[in-house]
Amino acid sequence: MKTLLLVASLAFGAVAVAGGVQSYLRSDAANAQVSFHADGTRRNSTEYIDGQKHGLSEQWHRDGKLEWQGHFAQGLRTGEWRFWNEAGELDSERSGTYAEGRRIAPLAQ
């Protein structure tokens, strides 16, 4: 039993160092996937329904600042999306209103 725990711990540590750890939060109809940077800081949180991105999605830079925030509908970006660069400045070329995965308008000022 101790050997099994040691092997599981080493495997978990290797995954954490190799590129982040993921966990899944589930309910009857929906679930969320949360991933972390190798240093343990949160990297991404995305909601899913029936295996497709559907709902809020957020991603953070390594320093903890938001990289993007928006919603998916059946796997495609929809509604208002905001993107930030590593300095924390809004990326106006990528941010805007999305429909069926495509940017259709800039952010309203």
PyMOL commands that set and color helices and strands:
alter all, ss='L'
color gray80, all
select helices_A, chain A and resi 2-19
alter helices_A, ss='H'
color red, helices_A
select strands_A, chain A and resi 22-26+30-36+42-49+52-60+66-73+76-83+96-99+102-105
alter strands_A, ss='S'
color yellow, strands_A
deselect
rebuild
show_as cartoon
